[in-house]
Amino acid sequence: MNSNYALHELLEVREMAAFKTVCLTKSKTMQALVTDPELMQILQQDAILSQQQLQELSGVLSKVTV
């Protein structure tokens, strides 16, 4: 993988990571408030997916050289 990204690419990856962090926080917070089992399952799946995506984005960011 090429680790030499343009600055705008780095900024976009960081923006995606910030967005996914908000998504994860919201899903985790809403789990404490919902009573519907189906909605709870959706929120749990979203939290797991968001964590996986954040790990992938973190991996990309850890290889970046500016």
N, CA, C and O of each residue as an XYZ file, in Angstrom:
264
protein
N       0.850     -1.188      0.000
C       0.000      0.000      0.000
C       0.886      1.237      0.000
O       1.855      1.319      0.754
N       0.554      2.173     -0.830
C       1.297      3.424     -0.895
C       0.982      4.263      0.332
O      -0.183      4.530      0.629
N       2.025      4.678      1.043
C       1.796      5.458      2.251
C       2.005      6.955      2.021
O       1.953      7.738      2.970
N       2.239      7.353      0.786
C       2.408      8.767      0.470
C       1.110      9.312     -0.108
O       0.852      9.217     -1.308
N       0.309      9.879      0.767
C      -0.976     10.408      0.356
C      -0.902     11.924      0.267
O      -0.096     12.560      0.946
N      -1.746     12.490     -0.573
C      -1.865     13.943     -0.626
C      -2.541     14.423      0.656
O      -3.278     13.675      1.298
N      -2.287     15.659      1.014
C      -2.831     16.209      2.250
C      -4.350     16.126      2.282
O      -4.920     15.809      3.326
N      -5.021     16.404      1.165
C      -6.478     16.354      1.162
C      -6.989     14.934      1.393
O      -8.062     14.748      1.966
N      -6.229     13.935      0.953
C      -6.625     12.546      1.196
C      -6.510     12.215      2.684
O      -7.387     11.565      3.253
N      -5.445     12.657      3.293
C      -5.258     12.454      4.727
C      -6.383     13.122      5.522
O      -6.923     12.540      6.463
N      -6.722     14.331      5.135
C      -7.793     15.044      5.824
C      -9.135     14.338      5.657
O      -9.939     14.307      6.588
N      -9.379     13.775      4.486
C     -10.641     13.066      4.270
C     -10.713     11.782      5.084
O     -11.781     11.433      5.588
N      -9.608     11.080      5.220
C      -9.590      9.871      6.045
C      -9.831     10.246      7.506
O     -10.568      9.557      8.211
N      -9.218     11.326      7.958
C      -9.446     11.780      9.334
C     -10.901     12.214      9.535
O     -11.480     11.980     10.597
N     -11.481     12.836      8.527
C     -12.889     13.235      8.613
C     -13.793     12.004      8.700
O     -14.757     11.996      9.466
N     -13.485     10.964      7.919
C     -14.269      9.733      7.987
C     -14.128      9.087      9.362
O     -15.103      8.575      9.912
N     -12.921      9.111      9.915
C     -12.701      8.532     11.243
C     -13.486      9.299     12.301
O     -14.051      8.694     13.212
N     -13.524     10.610     12.189
C     -14.292     11.412     13.144
C     -15.784     11.085     13.024
O     -16.471     10.952     14.037
N     -16.279     10.957     11.807
C     -17.689     10.629     11.586
C     -18.023      9.254     12.161
O     -19.049      9.091     12.821
N     -17.163      8.264     11.913
C     -17.420      6.918     12.421
C     -17.341      6.888     13.944
O     -18.027      6.089     14.581
N     -16.518      7.743     14.531
C     -16.458      7.837     15.992
C     -17.786      8.350     16.547
O     -18.278      7.856     17.562
N     -18.357      9.344     15.872
C     -19.666      9.860     16.281
C     -20.736      8.779     16.121
O     -21.599      8.626     16.985
N     -20.682      8.042     15.035
C     -21.643      6.950     14.808
C     -21.547      5.905     15.913
O     -22.565      5.448     16.434
N     -20.331      5.533     16.267
C     -20.125      4.541     17.313
C     -20.650      5.043     18.657
O     -21.325      4.312     19.381
N     -20.339      6.277     18.975
C     -20.810      6.861     20.228
C     -22.324      6.898     20.292
O     -22.915      6.575     21.322
N     -22.954      7.291     19.196
C     -24.410      7.367     19.160
C     -25.032      5.977     19.305
O     -25.999      5.809     20.048
N     -24.492      4.989     18.607
C     -25.039      3.632     18.698
C     -24.909      3.086     20.113
O     -25.842      2.476     20.635
N     -23.757      3.302     20.730
C     -23.551      2.811     22.100
C     -24.476      3.530     23.085
O     -25.032      2.900     23.985
N     -24.642      4.828     22.921
C     -25.507      5.598     23.808
C     -26.959      5.192     23.650
O     -27.670      5.029     24.641
N     -27.402      5.030     22.422
C     -28.799      4.687     22.166
C     -29.137      3.282     22.664
O     -30.294      3.011     22.986
N     -28.160      2.392     22.733
C     -28.416      1.033     23.233
C     -28.950      1.069     24.661
O     -29.753      0.221     25.051
N     -28.508      2.038     25.430
C     -28.965      2.147     26.820
C     -30.395      2.674     26.911
O     -31.039      2.554     27.953
N     -30.888      3.256     25.823
C     -32.196      3.899     25.864
C     -33.309      3.116     25.185
O     -34.485      3.364     25.452
N     -32.964      2.179     24.315
C     -34.001      1.481     23.552
C     -34.510      0.254     24.303
O     -33.797     -0.358     25.098
N     -35.764     -0.080     24.024
C     -36.360     -1.282     24.622
C     -36.727     -2.315     23.557
O     -36.934     -3.486     23.874
N     -36.806     -1.893     22.318
C     -37.169     -2.800     21.227
C     -35.987     -3.718     20.908
O     -34.904     -3.226     20.593
N     -36.168     -5.038     20.981
C     -35.059     -5.967     20.742
C     -34.476     -5.867     19.324
O     -33.268     -6.003     19.136
N     -35.331     -5.632     18.345
C     -34.844     -5.535     16.963
C     -33.967     -4.300     16.790
O     -32.913     -4.362     16.157
N     -34.404     -3.192     17.348
C     -33.609     -1.965     17.276
C     -32.298     -2.133     18.048
O     -31.254     -1.647     17.615
N     -32.353     -2.814     19.178
C     -31.140     -3.073     19.962
C     -30.137     -3.865     19.131
O     -28.942     -3.569     19.148
N     -30.617     -4.862     18.410
C     -29.737     -5.674     17.571
C     -29.114     -4.832     16.453
O     -27.926     -4.967     16.158
N     -29.906     -3.980     15.843
C     -29.394     -3.096     14.785
C     -28.298     -2.190     15.340
O     -27.258     -2.007     14.709
N     -28.535     -1.628     16.514
C     -27.550     -0.741     17.133
C     -26.273     -1.506     17.497
O     -25.172     -0.978     17.343
N     -26.412     -2.728     17.972
C     -25.236     -3.534     18.300
C     -24.424     -3.859     17.046
O     -23.195     -3.797     17.062
N     -25.117     -4.204     15.965
C     -24.434     -4.494     14.705
C     -23.726     -3.251     14.174
O     -22.608     -3.335     13.665
N     -24.382     -2.102     14.295
C     -23.775     -0.858     13.843
C     -22.535     -0.522     14.664
O     -21.538     -0.053     14.115
N     -22.588     -0.757     15.966
C     -21.438     -0.489     16.829
C     -20.257     -1.385     16.445
O     -19.116     -0.927     16.391
N     -20.536     -2.655     16.181
C     -19.472     -3.583     15.780
C     -18.862     -3.158     14.448
O     -17.641     -3.127     14.297
N     -19.710     -2.835     13.495
C     -19.234     -2.404     12.181
C     -18.428     -1.109     12.283
O     -17.386     -0.972     11.643
N     -18.903     -0.175     13.073
C     -18.187      1.095     13.246
C     -16.816      0.865     13.869
O     -15.846      1.510     13.474
N     -16.721     -0.040     14.831
C     -15.432     -0.353     15.447
C     -14.472     -0.952     14.425
O     -13.291     -0.604     14.399
N     -14.972     -1.847     13.588
C     -14.137     -2.454     12.549
C     -13.652     -1.399     11.563
O     -12.482     -1.391     11.178
N     -14.545     -0.518     11.161
C     -14.179      0.530     10.215
C     -13.166      1.493     10.820
O     -12.252      1.944     10.129
N     -13.318      1.811     12.093
C     -12.344      2.679     12.764
C     -10.975      2.018     12.836
O      -9.956      2.697     12.700
N     -10.934      0.724     13.045
C      -9.654      0.019     13.056
C      -8.992      0.075     11.682
O      -7.779      0.260     11.581
N      -9.784     -0.084     10.628
C      -9.249     -0.004      9.272
C      -8.712      1.397      8.981
O      -7.620      1.551      8.434
N      -9.483      2.403      9.350
C      -9.036      3.785      9.124
C      -7.793      4.097      9.950
O      -6.900      4.809      9.490
N      -7.737      3.569     11.157
C      -6.561      3.757     12.002
C      -5.330      3.120     11.357
O      -4.233      3.676     11.410
N      -5.520      1.958     10.753
C      -4.432      1.308     10.053
C      -3.920      2.132      8.896
O      -2.712      2.213      8.673
N      -4.814      2.735      8.168
C      -4.427      3.609      7.052
C      -3.648      4.811      7.589
O      -2.588      5.161      7.069
N      -4.185      5.431      8.631
C      -3.549      6.629      9.183
C      -2.178      6.322      9.796
O      -1.291      7.175      9.772
N      -1.998      5.132     10.336
C      -0.718      4.793     10.956
C       0.391      4.621      9.924
O       1.571      4.692     10.269
N       0.027      4.396      8.668
C       1.018      4.202      7.592
C       1.290      5.476      6.800
O       2.095      5.469      5.869
N       0.630      6.558      7.163
C       0.732      7.780      6.386
C       2.020      8.521      6.708
O       2.418      8.661      7.864
N       2.653      8.987      5.645
C       3.778      9.916      5.789
C       3.419     11.191      5.070
O       3.019     11.170      3.906
N       3.558     12.280      5.750
C       3.193     13.569      5.150
C       4.424     14.313      4.719
O       4.324     15.420      4.191
